[in-house]
Each structure stands twice: as structure tokens, then as C-alpha cells.
Amino acid sequence: MTYVENMAKNSRNEFTILTYPQVPDIPVLRALLFVLWGFLRGLRLRYDIIHAHYAMPQGFLGVLLKIARRKPLVLTVHGSDAALGKGPLSPILRWVLRRSDRIMTVSRFLQREVIALGAREGTVRVVYGGVTPKAPPGEGSSGGARIVFVGGLVRQKGVDILLEAFQEVRAAEKGAELWIVGDGRERPGLEALSKGLGLEGVRFLGHRDDLTAVFDGASVLVLPSRAEGLGLVLLEAMASGVPVVASRVGGIEEVVEDGVNGLLVEKEDPKALAQGILRLLEDGGLRERLVRNGLATARAFPWERTAREVDAVYAELLG
């Protein structure tokens, strides 16, 4: 389930969720049609608060509805939307941030980012995402090591770095597999890179809803991001008893403590990433410690807490 669905499921409030209409997957057209369709529908609905997830285009639509319906606007910034502050859409992003009555960010790192982009400091607070507790972990894969990536196939996620690192991992672990779960505009280029590197054992699985099945038997979850708001998938892996290796960027350090509940490596360094993965695969004691502490970390991030903190913001706005 998505962030929004899990938050709504555990909230004491009722929600009507506006999602993208069925239109061609052309980014600009899709965004424009979403704003138009969402505005027309939002004019007819009854509600007390508007809550937009991501600043663009959802936050832009939220501001339009706020003006038209005179309702308070809550905006949650997840990470990739903050990057728009460095591009041509930065004036619109700043307008959305300043017109939002409350802004939630999924990490302290993002809180600093949105304030630097012009958000009013008193309106911004951190509300971490959550995870659903899983059954105790199994004994792992009966075959070779299985390295898993889960996320969008965009440059920010650093999958190209992981493919380069996997060359060294595969040389040391002959039966190792790399499962790449997710989709995105970079998939064709990444598949070509994998083929060009002569890699064996790489599987592009596309989007999957059954992450429990993906994590079952996984040896390690790797998140080699160039930038990251938080990296909720790290907590999801921890909750499933899968140890994690991630790059030291953005909000990742707020959930992963190097050598305690995961391993951190410098970003854009395939060799360091490969060494981190191999260290975890080869050191049983380290792996056991990371899994144990990871499970404890995941238990500190229940969806109930996320919903409770969001509900408190709603109550504050409604007096």
C-alpha cells in the first residue's frame, strides 16, 4: 500500500483521494490534465482540509482549491519535489510552499531544504513515514546471494552505480543475483548498461506490489541513491528482516546508523558499494546484528504514529 493509503487507513479522519485520471503517460500533459480534472472535481466535493502529497503538481492544485474553496492546505514534501527548487519551476514551487498553511516533510533533511526554498519556518514540521510489522524473518535464500533494489528507475536512485558495483559482487559471489524492482524512464538505458557490462544474474522485475515476496529470501536491500528524502524502503526491508546498504545522502542517515542497523557508503562510488555488499554477505555476525537492530528500528516507525501526528496537524488547523 502507498504512503497515503497507509496513513488514511490508520487515521481517525475520513478521506476522498484524488488520483491521476487515465491519460497518456506524457509528463507535462499528465500533470496539466490532473490539475484541470482535480480542480473541477474538487469544486464539487465537501471537505474541511486539503492535503496535497508532493508539491508539483499536487501542491499547485491544492493552492488553487484553497483559493477557490477557502479551505486550509496541508502539503507533504517527500523529496523529489524539493529538487524542483533548482529548476525552471522553482518560482511555482516557492509559491506553493508559501501558500501552504502547514508543510510536513518526511525527514529533518527535507525540513531544512524547504525552509531554504522559502517556506515559512513555523509552518514546517517533520512527520516520518511508517512501516507495517512483518512476520519474523526466514532463513534466507537457499541458492546464491540475492541483492535487491526497490524504487523508481530514475537517475536519482543510482541504479547505474549498483550495476557497476554488481560486477565486483558477482566476481566474488558466483551465484549472486540482482533483482531490480521498479519501473521508470531510465529502464531501457539501465537494461542496455547491464548488457554492455556483460552482467549475468540481473533481473528487471518492473513494478511489484508484493514486496513481502520480494524480500522473502533476499540477502540485502541496496539503495544507492544520489539524493533521497528519507528512503522508506529501507525501513520496509528492516521490518522484513533484510539488512540494508545505502548511500550516505539526504535523510537516509536519519534511519540508518552505519554498522548498527545498516551499512552506509559514499554516493556514486561503485567500488565502495560493492565492498559494503560483500562485507555484509561474508560476515555472518555483522549480518545478524544489523538484522536484529533493523527490526528494532522498524518497530519505532509504525503507521499509527504517522497517522496520529498527521491528525494532530489537522486538529490544529481546525482549532
GUFIZA-445224 format. One record per atom (N, C-alpha, C): x, y, z. Coordinates in steps of 0.05 Angstrom, whole numbers, plus 5000, padded with zeros to 4 digits. Each point is the difference from the previous one (the first is absolute). Example, Ala and Ser with C-alpha at 12.3 -4.5 7.8 and 13.67 -1.06 7.14 Angstrom:
<nodes>
526448865156
498250245000
501850245000
499350214986
501650245001
498550225014
</nodes>
This chain:
<nodes>
501749765000
498350245000
501850255000
498950224989
501650244999
500050155026
501750215001
500150175024
497350115007
498650114980
497450125005
498049805010
499949764987
498149805008
500549905029
502549975007
500749915027
499350215021
500750254993
499350225019
497050025004
498549994978
497150035002
498749775015
501149764995
499049765014
500250025030
502150145010
500450015029
499150265012
498950184984
499050265010
497249975011
499350195017
497350015011
498150174982
501250114979
498550174981
499149854975
498350124985
499049884974
501350154977
500549864978
501550124978
498649944973
500150194982
499449954972
502650054985
501049804985
502650024988
499750054970
501350224991
500050074971
502649894989
499849824980
502449894987
500050084970
502149934986
500250074972
497949864984
498750154981
498149874982
501549824980
498649834986
501249824980
500750164975
502550094998
500850164977
502749894990
500950084976
502649914990
502350085020
502049835002
502250055019
502050204988
499050244995
501850224991
500150205022
502350035014
500150155025
498550265001
500650194981
498850265001
496949984996
499249854980
497149964994
498649875024
501349805012
498849865022
499650195024
502050175005
499850205022
497850204995
499950104976
498050214994
497149885002
499649774990
497449875001
499249935029
502049925016
499549955028
499050255014
501450234995
499250255013
497250084992
499449994974
497450084990
497849815011
500449744997
498149815010
499650025030
502250025015
499950025029
498650265009
500550224986
498850255008
496949994996
499149894977
497249994995
498649815020
501349775006
498849825020
500150115028
502250145006
500350115027
498050225006
499050144979
498050205004
497349885009
499549754993
497449885006
500049845026
502449925010
500149845024
499650165026
499349865021
499950135027
502349905017
501550195012
502349935016
500750235018
501649955020
500950215019
502850094995
501749814991
502950064996
500849884973
501950134987
501349904976
502749905008
500749754993
502749895006
501249904974
502150144992
501449934975
502649865006
500549784986
502549855003
501750064975
502350115004
501950104979
499150294992
502050174997
499550284994
498950054972
501049834981
499250044972
499349734987
497749994987
498050214996
497850005022
500249805019
497949985020
499850255018
502350105009
499950245016
498950244985
500750024975
498950224983
497049994999
498949754995
497149965001
498950075027
501449935021
499150065027
499750295005
501950164990
499850305004
497650114985
499549904975
497750094985
497449945015
499849765011
497649935015
499850165026
502250055012
500050165025
498850284994
500950124978
499050264993
497150004993
499249794984
497249994991
498149925022
500849825017
498249895021
500550125028
502250155003
500650135025
500349795022
501549794994
500649795019
503050005006
500849925024
502949985006
501449784984
502550054994
501649814983
502349895016
500249745000
502349855011
501649884977
502650035000
501749894979
502149825012
500249764989
502149815008
502150004978
502550065007
502249994981
501649745005
500349844979
501249735003
502949994991
500950194984
502850004993
500650094971
498949854981
500550064972
498950274993
497850085013
498850264994
501850245009
501549965022
501850215009
502150064979
500849804984
502150044980
499150204979
497350054997
499050194981
500950285007
500950055024
500950265008
502550094986
501349824986
502450074985
499550024970
497549984992
499450004971
498250224992
499050004976
498350224990
497350025014
499249795014
497450025014
500350115028
502450105008
500550095027
498250235009
499250194982
498250215009
497349895008
499049804985
497449885007
500249845025
502249855004
500549855024
499950185024
501550224999
500150195023
497250115006
498450064979
497350105003
498349795015
500349754992
498549795014
500849975029
502650015005
500949985028
499050235017
500050244990
499250235016
497050025003
498549874982
497150015003
498949775017
501749815007
499149775016
499850085029
497849925013
499650075029
501849835018
500449754993
501949835014
501549834980
502549955005
501749834983
501249785017
499649754991
501349785013
502249894982
502349945011
502149874985
500649735013
501049824984
500449725009
502849975013
501550225003
502649985014
500850285009
501950025019
501050255008
501650134978
501449834984
501450104977
498250164981
497649894994
498250144982
498850255014
499749995026
499050235014
501950244996
502649955001
501950224995
499950094971
499649804982
499950074971
497750184994
497649945010
497650164992
500150285013
501250025024
500350265012
501950174984
502249884990
501950144983
498750094974
497949854991
498750074975
497950215004
499550085025
498150235004
497649945017
499749755010
497749945017
500250155026
497850085011
500050135026
500749805022
502150065015
501149815019
498049885019
498350165010
498049915020
497949814989
499949984974
497949834988
501149724994
502649955003
501249754991
500749825024
499149754997
500749805021
500649734987
501449845015
500849744990
498049795009
499049854980
498249775006
501149764983
501449825014
501149774986
497949814990
500649874978
498349784990
500249765019
498449804994
500049775018
500349744985
500049785014
500149734989
498149825015
499249794986
498249805012
501749775011
499649935025
501649775011
499649754984
502149854996
499949754985
500549765018
499649764989
500649765014
503049985004
500949855020
502949965004
501349914974
502550094995
501449924975
500549704998
500149904976
500749724995
503049965001
500949794988
502849935000
501550104976
498750154983
501550104976
499749824977
501250094978
499849854975
501649745002
498949794988
501449745000
502149994978
499950194980
501950004979
502250205006
501050144978
502050205004
499050265012
501750185005
499250265012
498150154982
498150135011
498150154985
500050295010
501050184982
500150285006
497550134988
498650175015
497550114991
500150315000
499050124979
499550294999
497050034996
498850195014
497150074996
499850304998
498950094978
499650294997
499550084971
499650264995
499650094973
502649994985
499849944974
502449994983
500550274988
501150185017
500750274993
502950045009
501350204989
502850055005
500650035030
498250145014
500350065028
500649755016
498849774992
500249755016
502749864997
501650074979
502749894998
500149704993
498149914984
500149714993
502349944982
500950204984
502349964983
502549945017
500250135023
502249955019
499949725011
497649915006
499649735010
500849794979
499350054975
500849814979
503049984998
501450225001
502949994999
501149865025
498950045023
500949875024
499549704999
497949924986
499249724999
502149844984
501550134983
502249864986
501949875021
500850165020
501949905020
498649805018
497550055007
498549815017
499849734987
499350004974
499649754985
502749854998
502250154997
502649874998
500749845026
499150115023
500649885025
497949795009
497550054992
497849835006
498849894974
501049784991
499349904972
497049974995
498549925020
497249954995
498250245007
501250235005
498550235010
498050094978
497750095009
498050124982
499450295009
499350164981
499150285006
497250034990
498150055018
497350044993
499550305001
499150124977
499450284999
497050034997
498750095022
497150025001
499250294998
498450064979
499150274995
500150064971
499050234993
499950084972
500550304998
500450094975
500650284996
501350054973
500450254994
500950084973
502949914995
501549935020
502849914996
500249704996
497849865001
500349704998
501349914974
499350104977
501449904975
503050055001
500850245010
502950055002
501449835020
498749935022
501249835020
500249714990
498049914986
500249744988
502249984980
500450224984
502250004981
502750015014
500150155023
502550005015
500749735011
498049865011
500449735011
501149824978
498850014977
500949844977
502850084992
500650264999
502650094992
502249925019
499349985026
502049925020
500349695000
498449864984
500249714999
499149875026
498150125014
499149905026
498149764997
500449805016
498149785002
498750015028
497649895001
498650005026
498450255006
499750184981
498550255005
497249964989
498050065017
497249974992
498550265004
498950114979
498350245002
497149905003
498950045023
497449895006
497650194997
500650264994
497950194997
498750065027
497750144999
498550075024
498949755013
500249975026
498949785015
498650115025
497649905005
498650085025
500649815023
501049764993
500449795021
502950025010
500750215015
502750035010
500749785020
498049905014
500649785018
501249764986
499049944976
501149784984
502850074990
500450264994
502650094990
502149975022
499350095024
501949995022
500549725011
498149824996
500349735010
502349864987
502049935015
502449884989
502150194990
499550265002
502050204991
502450015019
502350044989
502550015017
500550295009
499350194984
500550285006
498350184983
499150225011
498750224985
502050224997
500350094975
501950214994
498650254989
500650235011
498950264991
502350194994
501050004975
502450154994
499550294990
498150135013
499050264989
502150224999
499650174980
501650254999
498850225018
497449985004
498550185017
497649855011
499150065025
497849845011
498750165023
497350034999
498650135021
500249855026
499449744999
500349835024
500849724992
498649874981
500649734993
498349815016
497350024998
498249845015
500449704995
500949934976
500549724993
502149875019
501850165011
501949905019
498649895025
498150165010
498549915023
498349754994
498949994975
498449774992
501749755000
502550034990
501849775000
500749915028
500650205017
500749945028
497749855013
497550094995
497749875012
499649714991
501249944977
499949734989
502449835007
501850115017
502449855008
502149994978
500150204982
502050014979
502050225006
502549955002
502050215006
500350194976
500950245005
500150204979
502750134997
500650074975
502350164993
499050244985
500850245007
499050244987
502250224998
499550194983
501950224997
499550215022
502050145007
499950195022
499050274989
497450024995
498950254989
497350065013
499350264998
497350095008
499149905027
497649905002
498849915025
500749725007
501649864984
500649725006
501449975027
501750185006
501549985026
498150035024
497650094996
498150035022
498749735008
500349804982
498949735006
502149785000
502350054986
502149804999
502550105015
500849865021
502550065014
502149804992
502150104988
502149824988
501149815020
499949744993
501049795016
498249925023
497750135003
498249935022
497549874989
498650134982
497649884988
500149994970
502450064989
500449994971
502850104994
500750004975
502750104991
499550244982
501750215003
499950234984
502650034984
499850084975
502350044983
499750274986
502250114990
499950254986
498549974974
498650214992
498449984975
501850004975
499049884979
501350004974
502849875001
500249795017
502649865003
499449704997
500049894976
499449724995
501749815017
502650065002
501849825014
499349995030
499550235012
499250015028
497349855004
498250034982
497449875001
500449694999
501649914981
500649714998
501249905025
501950145012
501349915024
498049995023
498250195002
498049995021
498249764997
499149944976
498349774995
501449745007
502549984991
501649755005
500649975030
500650225013
500549985029
497649895014
497650084992
497649905013
499549714994
500549934975
499649724991
501949805014
502450105005
502149825010
500349995030
498850195014
500450025029
497349945014
499749755008
497549915012
499350155026
502050065016
499550145025
499050284996
501250134980
499150274993
497249994990
499449814983
497449984988
497949965022
500549825019
498249945021
499450255017
502150155006
499750255016
498350214985
500550034974
498550204985
497149924997
499449744996
497249914999
498650055026
501349935022
498750035027
499550305006
501950174995
499750285005
498150134980
500049904976
498250104979
497149955008
499449765010
497349945009
499150195022
501950065018
499350195022
499550284989
501650084981
499650274987
497250014987
499349804985
497550004985
497650015020
500349875023
497850015019
499550285011
502050184998
499750285009
498650184980
499349894977
498750154979
497349884991
498149975018
497449884992
498350204985
498349914982
498250184986
498150145020
499449875022
498250135020
501250265010
502650015003
501350255009
499850214979
500549924975
499850194978
497250124999
498049835000
497250104999
499450185024
500949925023
499450165024
501250294997
502450024990
501350264996
498650164978
499149874979
498650144979
497350105011
498649835015
497550085012
500350245018
502250015014
500550235018
500350264984
501249994977
500250234982
497250094991
498449804992
497350074991
498450145023
500249895024
498550115023
501050285006
502550054997
501250265005
498850214980
499849924974
499050184980
497050065004
498549805010
497150035004
499350125027
502150065016
499550135026
498949825021
</nodes>
